[in-house]
Amino acid sequence: MQFLAPNLSQIVGPTVASQLITAAGGLEALAGMPACNIQVLGGQRKNLLGFSKAGQKHHLGLFGNMEMVKNAPGDFQVKLVRMLSTK
């Protein structure tokens, strides 16, 4: 992964970088994708059937698997994922 996308794998790690490239459909597709879509790549959508979204966690997508995001306080997890998706 260091050879294919060295900057991406340096920021998010080789495992998450390969998952992002696979979920986006290739490196060129990932490069042309807006940050708001990168943020939710790999996330599961839940069908709430008319119930409230109040107790639902925020969309973290593939970034939610990173140790850096898991160890961050709850309020900062979403901000950290937004920052990583813009990079």
PDB file with one MODEL, atoms N, CA, C and O in Angstrom:
MODEL        1
ATOM      1  N   MET A   1       0.826  -1.187   0.000  1.00  0.00           N
ATOM      2  CA  MET A   1       0.000   0.000   0.000  1.00  0.00           C
ATOM      3  C   MET A   1       0.873   1.254   0.000  1.00  0.00           C
ATOM      4  O   MET A   1       0.459   2.293  -0.515  1.00  0.00           O
ATOM      5  N   GLN A   2       2.064   1.170   0.566  1.00  0.00           N
ATOM      6  CA  GLN A   2       2.969   2.324   0.593  1.00  0.00           C
ATOM      7  C   GLN A   2       3.352   2.764  -0.813  1.00  0.00           C
ATOM      8  O   GLN A   2       3.620   3.943  -1.042  1.00  0.00           O
ATOM      9  N   PHE A   3       3.380   1.832  -1.751  1.00  0.00           N
ATOM     10  CA  PHE A   3       3.767   2.153  -3.120  1.00  0.00           C
ATOM     11  C   PHE A   3       2.607   2.787  -3.892  1.00  0.00           C
ATOM     12  O   PHE A   3       2.822   3.713  -4.674  1.00  0.00           O
ATOM     13  N   LEU A   4       1.393   2.304  -3.683  1.00  0.00           N
ATOM     14  CA  LEU A   4       0.231   2.769  -4.429  1.00  0.00           C
ATOM     15  C   LEU A   4      -0.263   4.136  -3.951  1.00  0.00           C
ATOM     16  O   LEU A   4      -0.509   5.024  -4.767  1.00  0.00           O
ATOM     17  N   ALA A   5      -0.407   4.306  -2.653  1.00  0.00           N
ATOM     18  CA  ALA A   5      -0.917   5.558  -2.090  1.00  0.00           C
ATOM     19  C   ALA A   5      -0.145   5.880  -0.817  1.00  0.00           C
ATOM     20  O   ALA A   5      -0.660   5.673   0.282  1.00  0.00           O
ATOM     21  N   PRO A   6       1.085   6.384  -0.946  1.00  0.00           N
ATOM     22  CA  PRO A   6       1.910   6.601   0.252  1.00  0.00           C
ATOM     23  C   PRO A   6       1.359   7.666   1.193  1.00  0.00           C
ATOM     24  O   PRO A   6       1.434   7.502   2.410  1.00  0.00           O
ATOM     25  N   ASN A   7       0.809   8.751   0.658  1.00  0.00           N
ATOM     26  CA  ASN A   7       0.297   9.817   1.522  1.00  0.00           C
ATOM     27  C   ASN A   7      -0.936   9.357   2.292  1.00  0.00           C
ATOM     28  O   ASN A   7      -1.062   9.612   3.490  1.00  0.00           O
ATOM     29  N   LEU A   8      -1.830   8.687   1.606  1.00  0.00           N
ATOM     30  CA  LEU A   8      -3.045   8.199   2.253  1.00  0.00           C
ATOM     31  C   LEU A   8      -2.725   7.169   3.324  1.00  0.00           C
ATOM     32  O   LEU A   8      -3.283   7.222   4.420  1.00  0.00           O
ATOM     33  N   SER A   9      -1.838   6.239   3.023  1.00  0.00           N
ATOM     34  CA  SER A   9      -1.514   5.211   4.004  1.00  0.00           C
ATOM     35  C   SER A   9      -0.725   5.774   5.184  1.00  0.00           C
ATOM     36  O   SER A   9      -0.759   5.204   6.274  1.00  0.00           O
ATOM     37  N   GLN A  10      -0.020   6.875   4.982  1.00  0.00           N
ATOM     38  CA  GLN A  10       0.690   7.526   6.082  1.00  0.00           C
ATOM     39  C   GLN A  10      -0.289   8.198   7.041  1.00  0.00           C
ATOM     40  O   GLN A  10      -0.058   8.213   8.250  1.00  0.00           O
ATOM     41  N   ILE A  11      -1.375   8.751   6.517  1.00  0.00           N
ATOM     42  CA  ILE A  11      -2.347   9.466   7.351  1.00  0.00           C
ATOM     43  C   ILE A  11      -3.267   8.498   8.088  1.00  0.00           C
ATOM     44  O   ILE A  11      -3.436   8.609   9.302  1.00  0.00           O
ATOM     45  N   VAL A  12      -3.863   7.550   7.366  1.00  0.00           N
ATOM     46  CA  VAL A  12      -4.880   6.696   7.978  1.00  0.00           C
ATOM     47  C   VAL A  12      -4.414   5.278   8.249  1.00  0.00           C
ATOM     48  O   VAL A  12      -5.119   4.519   8.914  1.00  0.00           O
ATOM     49  N   GLY A  13      -3.249   4.903   7.753  1.00  0.00           N
ATOM     50  CA  GLY A  13      -2.751   3.549   7.937  1.00  0.00           C
ATOM     51  C   GLY A  13      -3.048   2.698   6.711  1.00  0.00           C
ATOM     52  O   GLY A  13      -3.997   2.969   5.975  1.00  0.00           O
ATOM     53  N   PRO A  14      -2.246   1.684   6.498  1.00  0.00           N
ATOM     54  CA  PRO A  14      -2.402   0.885   5.277  1.00  0.00           C
ATOM     55  C   PRO A  14      -3.702   0.087   5.213  1.00  0.00           C
ATOM     56  O   PRO A  14      -4.247  -0.107   4.127  1.00  0.00           O
ATOM     57  N   THR A  15      -4.204  -0.375   6.341  1.00  0.00           N
ATOM     58  CA  THR A  15      -5.435  -1.171   6.340  1.00  0.00           C
ATOM     59  C   THR A  15      -6.636  -0.329   5.940  1.00  0.00           C
ATOM     60  O   THR A  15      -7.406  -0.715   5.061  1.00  0.00           O
ATOM     61  N   VAL A  16      -6.797   0.822   6.586  1.00  0.00           N
ATOM     62  CA  VAL A  16      -7.931   1.693   6.285  1.00  0.00           C
ATOM     63  C   VAL A  16      -7.777   2.283   4.882  1.00  0.00           C
ATOM     64  O   VAL A  16      -8.775   2.485   4.190  1.00  0.00           O
ATOM     65  N   ALA A  17      -6.547   2.562   4.454  1.00  0.00           N
ATOM     66  CA  ALA A  17      -6.323   3.094   3.101  1.00  0.00           C
ATOM     67  C   ALA A  17      -6.779   2.088   2.058  1.00  0.00           C
ATOM     68  O   ALA A  17      -7.438   2.468   1.090  1.00  0.00           O
ATOM     69  N   SER A  18      -6.447   0.816   2.228  1.00  0.00           N
ATOM     70  CA  SER A  18      -6.874  -0.186   1.253  1.00  0.00           C
ATOM     71  C   SER A  18      -8.392  -0.378   1.275  1.00  0.00           C
ATOM     72  O   SER A  18      -9.002  -0.608   0.231  1.00  0.00           O
ATOM     73  N   GLN A  19      -9.002  -0.283   2.458  1.00  0.00           N
ATOM     74  CA  GLN A  19     -10.456  -0.395   2.543  1.00  0.00           C
ATOM     75  C   GLN A  19     -11.136   0.782   1.869  1.00  0.00           C
ATOM     76  O   GLN A  19     -12.158   0.605   1.206  1.00  0.00           O
ATOM     77  N   LEU A  20     -10.584   1.996   2.028  1.00  0.00           N
ATOM     78  CA  LEU A  20     -11.150   3.174   1.384  1.00  0.00           C
ATOM     79  C   LEU A  20     -11.062   3.078  -0.135  1.00  0.00           C
ATOM     80  O   LEU A  20     -12.023   3.393  -0.837  1.00  0.00           O
ATOM     81  N   ILE A  21      -9.919   2.648  -0.640  1.00  0.00           N
ATOM     82  CA  ILE A  21      -9.741   2.533  -2.087  1.00  0.00           C
ATOM     83  C   ILE A  21     -10.689   1.475  -2.654  1.00  0.00           C
ATOM     84  O   ILE A  21     -11.263   1.667  -3.726  1.00  0.00           O
ATOM     85  N   THR A  22     -10.852   0.373  -1.947  1.00  0.00           N
ATOM     86  CA  THR A  22     -11.761  -0.679  -2.397  1.00  0.00           C
ATOM     87  C   THR A  22     -13.205  -0.210  -2.379  1.00  0.00           C
ATOM     88  O   THR A  22     -13.944  -0.455  -3.332  1.00  0.00           O
ATOM     89  N   ALA A  23     -13.619   0.461  -1.311  1.00  0.00           N
ATOM     90  CA  ALA A  23     -15.002   0.923  -1.191  1.00  0.00           C
ATOM     91  C   ALA A  23     -15.327   2.004  -2.211  1.00  0.00           C
ATOM     92  O   ALA A  23     -16.465   2.098  -2.671  1.00  0.00           O
ATOM     93  N   ALA A  24     -14.334   2.824  -2.571  1.00  0.00           N
ATOM     94  CA  ALA A  24     -14.568   3.895  -3.537  1.00  0.00           C
ATOM     95  C   ALA A  24     -14.573   3.384  -4.969  1.00  0.00           C
ATOM     96  O   ALA A  24     -15.133   4.033  -5.854  1.00  0.00           O
ATOM     97  N   GLY A  25     -13.957   2.230  -5.211  1.00  0.00           N
ATOM     98  CA  GLY A  25     -13.914   1.700  -6.558  1.00  0.00           C
ATOM     99  C   GLY A  25     -12.629   2.022  -7.291  1.00  0.00           C
ATOM    100  O   GLY A  25     -12.586   1.975  -8.520  1.00  0.00           O
ATOM    101  N   GLY A  26     -11.594   2.346  -6.560  1.00  0.00           N
ATOM    102  CA  GLY A  26     -10.291   2.628  -7.159  1.00  0.00           C
ATOM    103  C   GLY A  26      -9.721   3.929  -6.638  1.00  0.00           C
ATOM    104  O   GLY A  26     -10.421   4.732  -6.020  1.00  0.00           O
ATOM    105  N   LEU A  27      -8.446   4.123  -6.894  1.00  0.00           N
ATOM    106  CA  LEU A  27      -7.754   5.305  -6.393  1.00  0.00           C
ATOM    107  C   LEU A  27      -8.223   6.582  -7.077  1.00  0.00           C
ATOM    108  O   LEU A  27      -8.361   7.617  -6.426  1.00  0.00           O
ATOM    109  N   GLU A  28      -8.470   6.521  -8.380  1.00  0.00           N
ATOM    110  CA  GLU A  28      -8.946   7.702  -9.101  1.00  0.00           C
ATOM    111  C   GLU A  28     -10.349   8.094  -8.656  1.00  0.00           C
ATOM    112  O   GLU A  28     -10.659   9.281  -8.556  1.00  0.00           O
ATOM    113  N   ALA A  29     -11.189   7.115  -8.390  1.00  0.00           N
ATOM    114  CA  ALA A  29     -12.539   7.403  -7.908  1.00  0.00           C
ATOM    115  C   ALA A  29     -12.502   8.019  -6.515  1.00  0.00           C
ATOM    116  O   ALA A  29     -13.293   8.908  -6.200  1.00  0.00           O
ATOM    117  N   LEU A  30     -11.581   7.545  -5.686  1.00  0.00           N
ATOM    118  CA  LEU A  30     -11.430   8.102  -4.342  1.00  0.00           C
ATOM    119  C   LEU A  30     -10.915   9.536  -4.404  1.00  0.00           C
ATOM    120  O   LEU A  30     -11.335  10.388  -3.622  1.00  0.00           O
ATOM    121  N   ALA A  31     -10.006   9.796  -5.336  1.00  0.00           N
ATOM    122  CA  ALA A  31      -9.440  11.135  -5.470  1.00  0.00           C
ATOM    123  C   ALA A  31     -10.489  12.149  -5.946  1.00  0.00           C
ATOM    124  O   ALA A  31     -10.413  13.324  -5.587  1.00  0.00           O
ATOM    125  N   GLY A  32     -11.447  11.717  -6.734  1.00  0.00           N
ATOM    126  CA  GLY A  32     -12.471  12.624  -7.239  1.00  0.00           C
ATOM    127  C   GLY A  32     -13.713  12.712  -6.386  1.00  0.00           C
ATOM    128  O   GLY A  32     -14.646  13.440  -6.724  1.00  0.00           O
ATOM    129  N   MET A  33     -13.742  11.986  -5.289  1.00  0.00           N
ATOM    130  CA  MET A  33     -14.916  11.930  -4.430  1.00  0.00           C
ATOM    131  C   MET A  33     -14.921  13.083  -3.431  1.00  0.00           C
ATOM    132  O   MET A  33     -13.874  13.407  -2.870  1.00  0.00           O
ATOM    133  N   PRO A  34     -16.081  13.716  -3.193  1.00  0.00           N
ATOM    134  CA  PRO A  34     -16.157  14.776  -2.179  1.00  0.00           C
ATOM    135  C   PRO A  34     -15.925  14.230  -0.763  1.00  0.00           C
ATOM    136  O   PRO A  34     -16.175  13.055  -0.494  1.00  0.00           O
ATOM    137  N   ALA A  35     -15.449  15.087   0.124  1.00  0.00           N
ATOM    138  CA  ALA A  35     -15.112  14.678   1.487  1.00  0.00           C
ATOM    139  C   ALA A  35     -16.328  14.165   2.258  1.00  0.00           C
ATOM    140  O   ALA A  35     -16.196  13.281   3.105  1.00  0.00           O
ATOM    141  N   CYS A  36     -17.504  14.709   1.971  1.00  0.00           N
ATOM    142  CA  CYS A  36     -18.698  14.259   2.689  1.00  0.00           C
ATOM    143  C   CYS A  36     -19.038  12.818   2.340  1.00  0.00           C
ATOM    144  O   CYS A  36     -19.604  12.102   3.166  1.00  0.00           O
ATOM    145  N   ASN A  37     -18.705  12.386   1.145  1.00  0.00           N
ATOM    146  CA  ASN A  37     -18.949  10.992   0.760  1.00  0.00           C
ATOM    147  C   ASN A  37     -17.865  10.068   1.293  1.00  0.00           C
ATOM    148  O   ASN A  37     -18.144   8.916   1.624  1.00  0.00           O
ATOM    149  N   ILE A  38     -16.640  10.554   1.381  1.00  0.00           N
ATOM    150  CA  ILE A  38     -15.545   9.750   1.925  1.00  0.00           C
ATOM    151  C   ILE A  38     -15.789   9.469   3.398  1.00  0.00           C
ATOM    152  O   ILE A  38     -15.445   8.395   3.894  1.00  0.00           O
ATOM    153  N   GLN A  39     -16.376  10.421   4.094  1.00  0.00           N
ATOM    154  CA  GLN A  39     -16.632  10.287   5.528  1.00  0.00           C
ATOM    155  C   GLN A  39     -17.535   9.097   5.835  1.00  0.00           C
ATOM    156  O   GLN A  39     -17.357   8.451   6.867  1.00  0.00           O
ATOM    157  N   VAL A  40     -18.483   8.794   4.982  1.00  0.00           N
ATOM    158  CA  VAL A  40     -19.454   7.741   5.264  1.00  0.00           C
ATOM    159  C   VAL A  40     -19.184   6.465   4.471  1.00  0.00           C
ATOM    160  O   VAL A  40     -20.005   5.548   4.500  1.00  0.00           O
ATOM    161  N   LEU A  41     -18.057   6.380   3.764  1.00  0.00           N
ATOM    162  CA  LEU A  41     -17.731   5.165   3.013  1.00  0.00           C
ATOM    163  C   LEU A  41     -17.656   3.969   3.955  1.00  0.00           C
ATOM    164  O   LEU A  41     -16.990   4.020   4.989  1.00  0.00           O
ATOM    165  N   GLY A  42     -18.336   2.911   3.593  1.00  0.00           N
ATOM    166  CA  GLY A  42     -18.292   1.697   4.400  1.00  0.00           C
ATOM    167  C   GLY A  42     -19.257   1.697   5.565  1.00  0.00           C
ATOM    168  O   GLY A  42     -19.321   0.711   6.300  1.00  0.00           O
ATOM    169  N   GLY A  43     -20.004   2.758   5.760  1.00  0.00           N
ATOM    170  CA  GLY A  43     -20.963   2.820   6.860  1.00  0.00           C
ATOM    171  C   GLY A  43     -22.232   2.062   6.531  1.00  0.00           C
ATOM    172  O   GLY A  43     -22.588   1.917   5.361  1.00  0.00           O
ATOM    173  N   GLN A  44     -22.903   1.587   7.533  1.00  0.00           N
ATOM    174  CA  GLN A  44     -24.148   0.852   7.368  1.00  0.00           C
ATOM    175  C   GLN A  44     -25.315   1.800   7.591  1.00  0.00           C
ATOM    176  O   GLN A  44     -25.341   2.544   8.572  1.00  0.00           O
ATOM    177  N   ARG A  45     -26.279   1.773   6.682  1.00  0.00           N
ATOM    178  CA  ARG A  45     -27.493   2.561   6.863  1.00  0.00           C
ATOM    179  C   ARG A  45     -28.500   1.707   7.616  1.00  0.00           C
ATOM    180  O   ARG A  45     -28.654   0.517   7.343  1.00  0.00           O
ATOM    181  N   LYS A  46     -29.177   2.329   8.561  1.00  0.00           N
ATOM    182  CA  LYS A  46     -30.173   1.602   9.345  1.00  0.00           C
ATOM    183  C   LYS A  46     -31.558   2.099   8.956  1.00  0.00           C
ATOM    184  O   LYS A  46     -31.775   3.300   8.792  1.00  0.00           O
ATOM    185  N   ASN A  47     -32.475   1.179   8.812  1.00  0.00           N
ATOM    186  CA  ASN A  47     -33.856   1.527   8.533  1.00  0.00           C
ATOM    187  C   ASN A  47     -34.561   1.687   9.872  1.00  0.00           C
ATOM    188  O   ASN A  47     -34.760   0.708  10.591  1.00  0.00           O
ATOM    189  N   LEU A  48     -34.937   2.909  10.207  1.00  0.00           N
ATOM    190  CA  LEU A  48     -35.514   3.182  11.516  1.00  0.00           C
ATOM    191  C   LEU A  48     -37.032   3.029  11.541  1.00  0.00           C
ATOM    192  O   LEU A  48     -37.633   3.061  12.615  1.00  0.00           O
ATOM    193  N   LEU A  49     -37.657   2.864  10.389  1.00  0.00           N
ATOM    194  CA  LEU A  49     -39.099   2.659  10.281  1.00  0.00           C
ATOM    195  C   LEU A  49     -39.898   3.713  11.041  1.00  0.00           C
ATOM    196  O   LEU A  49     -40.836   3.377  11.763  1.00  0.00           O
ATOM    197  N   GLY A  50     -39.540   4.966  10.887  1.00  0.00           N
ATOM    198  CA  GLY A  50     -40.281   6.058  11.496  1.00  0.00           C
ATOM    199  C   GLY A  50     -39.867   6.407  12.906  1.00  0.00           C
ATOM    200  O   GLY A  50     -40.422   7.338  13.490  1.00  0.00           O
ATOM    201  N   PHE A  51     -38.916   5.696  13.471  1.00  0.00           N
ATOM    202  CA  PHE A  51     -38.472   6.003  14.824  1.00  0.00           C
ATOM    203  C   PHE A  51     -37.478   7.157  14.803  1.00  0.00           C
ATOM    204  O   PHE A  51     -36.972   7.534  13.747  1.00  0.00           O
ATOM    205  N   SER A  52     -37.207   7.703  15.962  1.00  0.00           N
ATOM    206  CA  SER A  52     -36.314   8.848  16.089  1.00  0.00           C
ATOM    207  C   SER A  52     -34.860   8.454  15.863  1.00  0.00           C
ATOM    208  O   SER A  52     -34.466   7.314  16.109  1.00  0.00           O
ATOM    209  N   LYS A  53     -34.076   9.407  15.396  1.00  0.00           N
ATOM    210  CA  LYS A  53     -32.647   9.211  15.224  1.00  0.00           C
ATOM    211  C   LYS A  53     -31.858   9.677  16.447  1.00  0.00           C
ATOM    212  O   LYS A  53     -30.630   9.750  16.392  1.00  0.00           O
ATOM    213  N   ALA A  54     -32.538   9.992  17.542  1.00  0.00           N
ATOM    214  CA  ALA A  54     -31.897  10.603  18.696  1.00  0.00           C
ATOM    215  C   ALA A  54     -30.814   9.713  19.312  1.00  0.00           C
ATOM    216  O   ALA A  54     -29.762  10.225  19.696  1.00  0.00           O
ATOM    217  N   GLY A  55     -31.030   8.437  19.415  1.00  0.00           N
ATOM    218  CA  GLY A  55     -30.065   7.554  20.052  1.00  0.00           C
ATOM    219  C   GLY A  55     -29.039   6.972  19.103  1.00  0.00           C
ATOM    220  O   GLY A  55     -28.189   6.181  19.512  1.00  0.00           O
ATOM    221  N   GLN A  56     -29.109   7.355  17.840  1.00  0.00           N
ATOM    222  CA  GLN A  56     -28.222   6.780  16.836  1.00  0.00           C
ATOM    223  C   GLN A  56     -26.868   7.477  16.844  1.00  0.00           C
ATOM    224  O   GLN A  56     -26.789   8.698  16.973  1.00  0.00           O
ATOM    225  N   LYS A  57     -25.790   6.683  16.704  1.00  0.00           N
ATOM    226  CA  LYS A  57     -24.448   7.256  16.635  1.00  0.00           C
ATOM    227  C   LYS A  57     -24.251   7.934  15.281  1.00  0.00           C
ATOM    228  O   LYS A  57     -24.985   7.679  14.326  1.00  0.00           O
ATOM    229  N   HIS A  58     -23.262   8.786  15.225  1.00  0.00           N
ATOM    230  CA  HIS A  58     -22.954   9.492  13.990  1.00  0.00           C
ATOM    231  C   HIS A  58     -22.300   8.548  12.990  1.00  0.00           C
ATOM    232  O   HIS A  58     -21.797   7.485  13.352  1.00  0.00           O
ATOM    233  N   HIS A  59     -22.319   8.957  11.735  1.00  0.00           N
ATOM    234  CA  HIS A  59     -21.710   8.162  10.677  1.00  0.00           C
ATOM    235  C   HIS A  59     -20.196   8.297  10.762  1.00  0.00           C
ATOM    236  O   HIS A  59     -19.655   9.389  10.586  1.00  0.00           O
ATOM    237  N   LEU A  60     -19.524   7.206  11.027  1.00  0.00           N
ATOM    238  CA  LEU A  60     -18.074   7.219  11.072  1.00  0.00           C
ATOM    239  C   LEU A  60     -17.472   6.418   9.929  1.00  0.00           C
ATOM    240  O   LEU A  60     -16.305   6.606   9.588  1.00  0.00           O
ATOM    241  N   GLY A  61     -18.253   5.531   9.337  1.00  0.00           N
ATOM    242  CA  GLY A  61     -17.777   4.746   8.201  1.00  0.00           C
ATOM    243  C   GLY A  61     -16.551   3.922   8.537  1.00  0.00           C
ATOM    244  O   GLY A  61     -16.438   3.379   9.636  1.00  0.00           O
ATOM    245  N   LEU A  62     -15.632   3.832   7.585  1.00  0.00           N
ATOM    246  CA  LEU A  62     -14.413   3.051   7.782  1.00  0.00           C
ATOM    247  C   LEU A  62     -13.456   3.707   8.774  1.00  0.00           C
ATOM    248  O   LEU A  62     -12.621   3.026   9.369  1.00  0.00           O
ATOM    249  N   PHE A  63     -13.568   5.000   8.953  1.00  0.00           N
ATOM    250  CA  PHE A  63     -12.702   5.693   9.898  1.00  0.00           C
ATOM    251  C   PHE A  63     -13.007   5.302  11.337  1.00  0.00           C
ATOM    252  O   PHE A  63     -12.158   5.460  12.214  1.00  0.00           O
ATOM    253  N   GLY A  64     -14.196   4.799  11.588  1.00  0.00           N
ATOM    254  CA  GLY A  64     -14.570   4.383  12.933  1.00  0.00           C
ATOM    255  C   GLY A  64     -13.773   3.196  13.439  1.00  0.00           C
ATOM    256  O   GLY A  64     -13.758   2.937  14.642  1.00  0.00           O
ATOM    257  N   ASN A  65     -13.104   2.461  12.543  1.00  0.00           N
ATOM    258  CA  ASN A  65     -12.300   1.307  12.939  1.00  0.00           C
ATOM    259  C   ASN A  65     -10.894   1.690  13.371  1.00  0.00           C
ATOM    260  O   ASN A  65     -10.168   0.847  13.899  1.00  0.00           O
ATOM    261  N   MET A  66     -10.495   2.919  13.167  1.00  0.00           N
ATOM    262  CA  MET A  66      -9.137   3.356  13.505  1.00  0.00           C
ATOM    263  C   MET A  66      -9.004   3.538  15.016  1.00  0.00           C
ATOM    264  O   MET A  66      -9.929   4.008  15.677  1.00  0.00           O
ATOM    265  N   GLU A  67      -7.838   3.160  15.554  1.00  0.00           N
ATOM    266  CA  GLU A  67      -7.579   3.309  16.988  1.00  0.00           C
ATOM    267  C   GLU A  67      -7.619   4.778  17.405  1.00  0.00           C
ATOM    268  O   GLU A  67      -8.078   5.104  18.500  1.00  0.00           O
ATOM    269  N   MET A  68      -7.136   5.661  16.531  1.00  0.00           N
ATOM    270  CA  MET A  68      -7.120   7.087  16.829  1.00  0.00           C
ATOM    271  C   MET A  68      -8.541   7.606  17.077  1.00  0.00           C
ATOM    272  O   MET A  68      -8.763   8.404  17.988  1.00  0.00           O
ATOM    273  N   VAL A  69      -9.490   7.156  16.273  1.00  0.00           N
ATOM    274  CA  VAL A  69     -10.876   7.599  16.402  1.00  0.00           C
ATOM    275  C   VAL A  69     -11.536   6.917  17.596  1.00  0.00           C
ATOM    276  O   VAL A  69     -12.299   7.551  18.326  1.00  0.00           O
ATOM    277  N   LYS A  70     -11.252   5.639  17.799  1.00  0.00           N
ATOM    278  CA  LYS A  70     -11.848   4.916  18.935  1.00  0.00           C
ATOM    279  C   LYS A  70     -11.412   5.494  20.273  1.00  0.00           C
ATOM    280  O   LYS A  70     -12.199   5.529  21.220  1.00  0.00           O
ATOM    281  N   ASN A  71     -10.162   5.949  20.360  1.00  0.00           N
ATOM    282  CA  ASN A  71      -9.634   6.464  21.625  1.00  0.00           C
ATOM    283  C   ASN A  71     -10.028   7.908  21.893  1.00  0.00           C
ATOM    284  O   ASN A  71      -9.860   8.390  23.013  1.00  0.00           O
ATOM    285  N   ALA A  72     -10.545   8.603  20.899  1.00  0.00           N
ATOM    286  CA  ALA A  72     -10.948  10.006  21.071  1.00  0.00           C
ATOM    287  C   ALA A  72     -12.270  10.070  21.835  1.00  0.00           C
ATOM    288  O   ALA A  72     -13.082   9.150  21.739  1.00  0.00           O
ATOM    289  N   PRO A  73     -12.495  11.150  22.594  1.00  0.00           N
ATOM    290  CA  PRO A  73     -13.786  11.319  23.258  1.00  0.00           C
ATOM    291  C   PRO A  73     -14.917  11.390  22.236  1.00  0.00           C
ATOM    292  O   PRO A  73     -14.697  11.766  21.084  1.00  0.00           O
ATOM    293  N   GLY A  74     -16.113  11.032  22.654  1.00  0.00           N
ATOM    294  CA  GLY A  74     -17.262  10.945  21.751  1.00  0.00           C
ATOM    295  C   GLY A  74     -17.537  12.194  20.930  1.00  0.00           C
ATOM    296  O   GLY A  74     -17.867  12.105  19.748  1.00  0.00           O
ATOM    297  N   ASP A  75     -17.403  13.359  21.556  1.00  0.00           N
ATOM    298  CA  ASP A  75     -17.677  14.607  20.844  1.00  0.00           C
ATOM    299  C   ASP A  75     -16.638  14.888  19.764  1.00  0.00           C
ATOM    300  O   ASP A  75     -16.947  15.505  18.744  1.00  0.00           O
ATOM    301  N   PHE A  76     -15.421  14.441  19.987  1.00  0.00           N
ATOM    302  CA  PHE A  76     -14.353  14.731  19.042  1.00  0.00           C
ATOM    303  C   PHE A  76     -14.214  13.684  17.944  1.00  0.00           C
ATOM    304  O   PHE A  76     -13.498  13.907  16.968  1.00  0.00           O
ATOM    305  N   GLN A  77     -14.885  12.552  18.088  1.00  0.00           N
ATOM    306  CA  GLN A  77     -14.788  11.508  17.074  1.00  0.00           C
ATOM    307  C   GLN A  77     -15.303  11.990  15.720  1.00  0.00           C
ATOM    308  O   GLN A  77     -14.670  11.760  14.690  1.00  0.00           O
ATOM    309  N   VAL A  78     -16.448  12.655  15.728  1.00  0.00           N
ATOM    310  CA  VAL A  78     -17.016  13.147  14.473  1.00  0.00           C
ATOM    311  C   VAL A  78     -16.130  14.216  13.866  1.00  0.00           C
ATOM    312  O   VAL A  78     -15.931  14.234  12.652  1.00  0.00           O
ATOM    313  N   LYS A  79     -15.594  15.110  14.689  1.00  0.00           N
ATOM    314  CA  LYS A  79     -14.701  16.157  14.184  1.00  0.00           C
ATOM    315  C   LYS A  79     -13.424  15.553  13.602  1.00  0.00           C
ATOM    316  O   LYS A  79     -12.920  16.021  12.582  1.00  0.00           O
ATOM    317  N   LEU A  80     -12.913  14.529  14.247  1.00  0.00           N
ATOM    318  CA  LEU A  80     -11.703  13.866  13.765  1.00  0.00           C
ATOM    319  C   LEU A  80     -11.957  13.165  12.439  1.00  0.00           C
ATOM    320  O   LEU A  80     -11.113  13.214  11.544  1.00  0.00           O
ATOM    321  N   VAL A  81     -13.100  12.517  12.301  1.00  0.00           N
ATOM    322  CA  VAL A  81     -13.445  11.843  11.045  1.00  0.00           C
ATOM    323  C   VAL A  81     -13.632  12.857   9.933  1.00  0.00           C
ATOM    324  O   VAL A  81     -13.221  12.600   8.801  1.00  0.00           O
ATOM    325  N   ARG A  82     -14.236  13.998  10.215  1.00  0.00           N
ATOM    326  CA  ARG A  82     -14.386  15.048   9.194  1.00  0.00           C
ATOM    327  C   ARG A  82     -13.022  15.573   8.753  1.00  0.00           C
ATOM    328  O   ARG A  82     -12.781  15.797   7.567  1.00  0.00           O
ATOM    329  N   MET A  83     -12.144  15.762   9.721  1.00  0.00           N
ATOM    330  CA  MET A  83     -10.810  16.258   9.378  1.00  0.00           C
ATOM    331  C   MET A  83     -10.049  15.243   8.526  1.00  0.00           C
ATOM    332  O   MET A  83      -9.401  15.623   7.552  1.00  0.00           O
ATOM    333  N   LEU A  84     -10.119  13.968   8.876  1.00  0.00           N
ATOM    334  CA  LEU A  84      -9.431  12.939   8.113  1.00  0.00           C
ATOM    335  C   LEU A  84     -10.010  12.792   6.705  1.00  0.00           C
ATOM    336  O   LEU A  84      -9.267  12.547   5.754  1.00  0.00           O
ATOM    337  N   SER A  85     -11.319  12.938   6.567  1.00  0.00           N
ATOM    338  CA  SER A  85     -11.924  12.781   5.247  1.00  0.00           C
ATOM    339  C   SER A  85     -11.583  13.939   4.311  1.00  0.00           C
ATOM    340  O   SER A  85     -11.592  13.767   3.092  1.00  0.00           O
ATOM    341  N   THR A  86     -11.288  15.101   4.856  1.00  0.00           N
ATOM    342  CA  THR A  86     -10.896  16.219   3.990  1.00  0.00           C
ATOM    343  C   THR A  86      -9.440  16.120   3.556  1.00  0.00           C
ATOM    344  O   THR A  86      -9.051  16.715   2.551  1.00  0.00           O
ATOM    345  N   LYS A  87      -8.635  15.379   4.301  1.00  0.00           N
ATOM    346  CA  LYS A  87      -7.232  15.226   3.927  1.00  0.00           C
ATOM    347  C   LYS A  87      -7.118  14.278   2.778  1.00  0.00           C
ATOM    348  O   LYS A  87      -6.013  14.010   2.306  1.00  0.00           O
TER     349      LYS A  87
ENDMDL
END
